[in-house]
Amino acid sequence: MKIMQKQGLLNVGFGNFVVLDRVVSIVNPSSAPMRRLREDARSEGRLIDATQGRKTRAIIVTDSNHVILSAIQAETIGQRFKADDGEGR
């Protein structure tokens, strides 16, 4: 008998969510290495743009090596991650 566990979701803005257990890092997009990460992911088809046309304020990297762009501040997403990760664990 397989027991299903509820997987938490992280709100990355504008009705977009990421599975909590898949998140590896949440970083600020302003540094040159993060800009290269974004461009490499775009060219390799691993980029997910969840900004709804707004300025990118956070980059989320997943364990599948996908890169997700968010218009929400990295600090705000980090606080949401911490709050969601602590519930029920």
SEMITI-536992 format. One line per field, with one value per residue: residue number from 1; residue in three letters; x, y, z of N, C-alpha, C, O in turn. Coordinates in nm, 3 decimals, decimal comma. Layout:
REM residues N
n <- (NUM:...)
res <- (ala:...)
nxx <- (X:...)
nyy <- (Y:...)
nzz <- (Z:...)
caxx <- (X:...)
cayy <- (Y:...)
cazz <- (Z:...)
cxx <- (X:...)
cyy <- (Y:...)
czz <- (Z:...)
oxx <- (X:...)
oyy <- (Y:...)
ozz <- (Z:...)
***
This chain:
REM residues 89
n <- (1:2:3:4:5:6:7:8:9:10:11:12:13:14:15:16:17:18:19:20:21:22:23:24:25:26:27:28:29:30:31:32:33:34:35:36:37:38:39:40:41:42:43:44:45:46:47:48:49:50:51:52:53:54:55:56:57:58:59:60:61:62:63:64:65:66:67:68:69:70:71:72:73:74:75:76:77:78:79:80:81:82:83:84:85:86:87:88:89)
res <- (met:lys:ile:met:gln:lys:gln:gly:leu:leu:asn:val:gly:phe:gly:asn:phe:val:val:leu:asp:arg:val:val:ser:ile:val:asn:pro:ser:ser:ala:pro:met:arg:arg:leu:arg:glu:asp:ala:arg:ser:glu:gly:arg:leu:ile:asp:ala:thr:gln:gly:arg:lys:thr:arg:ala:ile:ile:val:thr:asp:ser:asn:his:val:ile:leu:ser:ala:ile:gln:ala:glu:thr:ile:gly:gln:arg:phe:lys:ala:asp:asp:gly:glu:gly:arg)
nxx <- (0,084:0,070:0,154:0,047:0,205:0,136:0,246:0,415:0,356:0,521:0,455:0,531:0,446:0,182:-0,008:0,145:0,317:0,565:0,686:0,776:0,975:1,139:1,292:1,613:1,769:1,723:1,782:1,927:1,892:2,084:2,365:2,652:2,712:2,455:2,309:2,434:2,360:2,084:2,076:2,206:2,024:1,803:1,892:1,919:1,666:1,561:1,447:1,197:0,966:0,808:0,729:0,530:0,575:0,694:0,968:1,246:1,302:1,387:1,556:1,490:1,621:1,584:1,588:1,585:1,732:1,607:1,539:1,372:1,210:1,109:0,892:0,879:1,046:1,357:1,403:1,144:1,032:1,201:1,122:0,860:0,919:1,051:0,843:0,645:0,787:0,825:0,578:0,398:0,613)
nyy <- (-0,118:0,208:0,516:0,839:1,147:1,483:1,728:2,029:2,356:2,630:2,964:3,159:3,390:3,566:3,360:3,137:2,839:2,637:2,313:2,256:2,069:2,045:2,269:2,406:2,636:2,990:3,285:3,616:3,803:3,982:3,957:3,886:3,604:3,495:3,608:3,481:3,218:3,233:3,293:3,066:2,866:2,950:2,912:2,637:2,544:2,522:2,720:2,883:3,127:3,311:3,567:3,723:3,930:4,127:4,286:4,078:3,959:3,754:3,442:3,105:2,791:2,455:2,103:1,957:2,100:2,311:2,655:2,911:3,214:3,487:3,758:3,838:3,949:3,795:3,765:3,771:3,540:3,357:3,381:3,286:3,027:2,930:2,948:2,779:2,540:2,468:2,388:2,111:1,939)
nzz <- (0,000:-0,096:0,043:0,002:0,023:0,103:-0,109:-0,068:-0,202:-0,351:-0,377:-0,646:-0,751:-0,921:-0,950:-1,001:-0,919:-0,750:-0,678:-0,349:-0,262:-0,481:-0,514:-0,528:-0,502:-0,432:-0,578:-0,618:-0,915:-1,015:-1,043:-1,255:-1,295:-1,249:-1,454:-1,669:-1,609:-1,651:-1,929:-2,036:-1,958:-2,105:-2,370:-2,371:-2,334:-2,076:-1,929:-1,742:-1,753:-1,522:-1,480:-1,588:-1,772:-1,623:-1,439:-1,367:-1,049:-0,893:-0,914:-0,945:-0,889:-0,978:-0,878:-1,109:-1,276:-1,399:-1,459:-1,305:-1,350:-1,152:-1,060:-0,806:-0,511:-0,413:-0,138:-0,034:-0,151:-0,033:0,236:0,216:0,137:0,363:0,554:0,442:0,423:0,686:0,783:0,894:0,902)
caxx <- (0,000:0,152:0,099:0,077:0,229:0,102:0,363:0,392:0,378:0,577:0,398:0,635:0,382:0,086:-0,075:0,241:0,367:0,671:0,685:0,879:1,084:1,222:1,372:1,751:1,813:1,651:1,892:1,907:1,934:2,163:2,507:2,688:2,691:2,312:2,267:2,481:2,275:1,957:2,096:2,235:1,898:1,719:1,942:1,904:1,525:1,533:1,402:1,054:0,946:0,684:0,726:0,415:0,621:0,752:1,112:1,288:1,356:1,441:1,577:1,475:1,682:1,525:1,674:1,587:1,817:1,527:1,558:1,242:1,220:0,995:0,890:0,874:1,181:1,414:1,383:1,003:1,015:1,271:1,036:0,750:0,976:1,075:0,714:0,580:0,869:0,814:0,447:0,375:0,738)
cayy <- (0,000:0,328:0,631:0,964:1,262:1,612:1,806:2,172:2,439:2,761:3,067:3,243:3,510:3,569:3,231:3,034:2,765:2,539:2,213:2,292:1,972:2,052:2,392:2,394:2,769:3,111:3,381:3,748:3,792:4,096:3,931:3,834:3,459:3,465:3,643:3,372:3,103:3,258:3,280:2,924:2,792:2,989:2,849:2,492:2,512:2,491:2,843:2,904:3,268:3,329:3,708:3,789:4,049:4,224:4,274:3,960:3,996:3,634:3,324:2,982:2,676:2,331:1,986:1,907:2,198:2,415:2,788:2,978:3,357:3,540:3,902:3,858:3,959:3,671:3,761:3,737:3,399:3,283:3,379:3,194:2,892:2,894:2,931:2,659:2,422:2,436:2,335:1,969:1,862)
cazz <- (0,000:-0,109:0,114:-0,067:0,108:0,043:-0,147:-0,054:-0,320:-0,325:-0,464:-0,705:-0,801:-1,031:-0,964:-1,041:-0,803:-0,769:-0,572:-0,251:-0,255:-0,602:-0,513:-0,483:-0,457:-0,469:-0,584:-0,675:-1,056:-1,061:-1,067:-1,387:-1,304:-1,257:-1,591:-1,754:-1,578:-1,719:-2,074:-2,065:-1,945:-2,219:-2,493:-2,358:-2,318:-1,936:-1,864:-1,723:-1,719:-1,447:-1,442:-1,651:-1,840:-1,530:-1,415:-1,291:-0,918:-0,829:-0,998:-0,868:-0,956:-0,928:-0,883:-1,247:-1,345:-1,462:-1,403:-1,304:-1,324:-1,078:-1,040:-0,661:-0,453:-0,363:0,007:-0,011:-0,184:0,072:0,355:0,185:0,137:0,504:0,620:0,386:0,451:0,828:0,816:0,880:0,889)
cxx <- (0,089:0,082:0,142:0,096:0,192:0,231:0,328:0,424:0,429:0,521:0,510:0,575:0,288:0,021:0,015:0,302:0,475:0,662:0,804:1,000:1,177:1,315:1,510:1,800:1,721:1,754:1,849:1,963:2,036:2,309:2,530:2,672:2,543:2,257:2,312:2,396:2,143:1,972:2,126:2,107:1,806:1,763:1,924:1,759:1,485:1,477:1,250:1,035:0,809:0,667:0,604:0,456:0,684:0,902:1,141:1,354:1,411:1,455:1,571:1,532:1,624:1,623:1,679:1,667:1,737:1,551:1,426:1,264:1,093:1,007:0,880:1,018:1,228:1,393:1,240:0,979:1,084:1,190:0,918:0,798:0,996:0,945:0,644:0,654:0,854:0,682:0,441:0,499:0,810)
cyy <- (0,124:0,446:0,757:1,075:1,389:1,687:1,954:2,246:2,576:2,860:3,157:3,364:3,486:3,433:3,119:2,971:2,667:2,441:2,241:2,199:1,976:2,172:2,366:2,528:2,879:3,223:3,513:3,748:3,895:4,065:3,871:3,682:3,420:3,502:3,534:3,247:3,115:3,236:3,136:2,841:2,824:2,915:2,697:2,449:2,474:2,610:2,849:3,047:3,285:3,475:3,782:3,923:4,155:4,198:4,150:4,005:3,876:3,525:3,203:2,869:2,550:2,215:1,921:2,001:2,299:2,546:2,863:3,125:3,404:3,690:3,938:3,861:3,824:3,656:3,719:3,589:3,312:3,274:3,285:3,050:2,844:2,866:2,804:2,533:2,376:2,371:2,185:1,884:1,853)
czz <- (0,000:-0,041:0,040:0,035:0,032:0,013:-0,136:-0,183:-0,275:-0,426:-0,514:-0,776:-0,917:-1,057:-1,010:-0,916:-0,845:-0,653:-0,480:-0,255:-0,375:-0,603:-0,454:-0,430:-0,508:-0,464:-0,646:-0,818:-1,102:-1,092:-1,206:-1,397:-1,315:-1,394:-1,689:-1,734:-1,653:-1,870:-2,115:-2,060:-2,063:-2,345:-2,491:-2,336:-2,176:-1,860:-1,859:-1,675:-1,654:-1,405:-1,495:-1,713:-1,751:-1,513:-1,331:-1,162:-0,841:-0,934:-0,906:-0,950:-0,894:-0,941:-1,021:-1,338:-1,427:-1,388:-1,418:-1,268:-1,254:-1,063:-0,892:-0,608:-0,399:-0,212:0,041:-0,040:-0,080:0,200:0,334:0,190:0,280:0,576:0,573:0,421:0,596:0,865:0,793:0,867:1,019)
oxx <- (0,173:-0,036:0,262:0,013:0,214:0,314:0,226:0,508:0,385:0,537:0,578:0,644:0,310:-0,001:-0,034:0,334:0,477:0,633:0,918:1,114:1,284:1,407:1,524:1,866:1,652:1,807:1,748:2,072:2,071:2,373:2,440:2,623:2,509:2,167:2,238:2,363:2,095:1,889:2,078:2,083:1,739:1,680:1,916:1,731:1,387:1,461:1,182:1,083:0,706:0,600:0,577:0,380:0,722:0,956:1,070:1,452:1,475:1,377:1,639:1,497:1,615:1,727:1,766:1,670:1,792:1,578:1,374:1,327:0,983:1,117:0,873:1,102:1,148:1,368:1,218:0,912:1,034:1,188:0,880:0,729:0,961:0,937:0,590:0,593:0,867:0,674:0,476:0,491:0,917)
oyy <- (0,141:0,471:0,778:1,094:1,399:1,707:1,999:2,203:2,630:2,842:3,223:3,432:3,398:3,396:3,015:3,040:2,620:2,482:2,248:2,245:1,916:2,178:2,311:2,534:2,865:3,253:3,521:3,696:3,896:4,143:3,813:3,633:3,323:3,435:3,499:3,177:3,018:3,169:3,090:2,757:2,735:2,861:2,634:2,330:2,402:2,603:2,824:3,084:3,275:3,505:3,894:4,020:4,261:4,100:4,121:4,080:3,893:3,516:3,198:2,852:2,539:2,226:1,839:1,983:2,365:2,547:2,878:3,155:3,365:3,744:4,056:3,785:3,748:3,545:3,641:3,521:3,206:3,169:3,212:2,962:2,731:2,769:2,729:2,429:2,257:2,304:2,138:1,769:1,791)
ozz <- (0,088:-0,066:0,018:0,123:-0,088:0,102:-0,188:-0,262:-0,174:-0,547:-0,435:-0,852:-1,000:-1,172:-1,054:-0,820:-0,959:-0,540:-0,525:-0,251:-0,371:-0,684:-0,344:-0,326:-0,609:-0,357:-0,717:-0,839:-1,220:-1,164:-1,266:-1,499:-1,383:-1,445:-1,781:-1,830:-1,712:-1,931:-2,218:-2,146:-2,115:-2,419:-2,596:-2,320:-2,156:-1,739:-1,959:-1,568:-1,720:-1,306:-1,451:-1,708:-1,799:-1,566:-1,235:-1,165:-0,737:-1,029:-0,804:-1,067:-0,771:-1,005:-1,048:-1,460:-1,514:-1,268:-1,529:-1,167:-1,292:-1,055:-0,857:-0,655:-0,344:-0,164:0,134:0,037:-0,044:0,265:0,426:0,241:0,313:0,652:0,654:0,447:0,624:0,968:0,685:0,826:1,026)
***
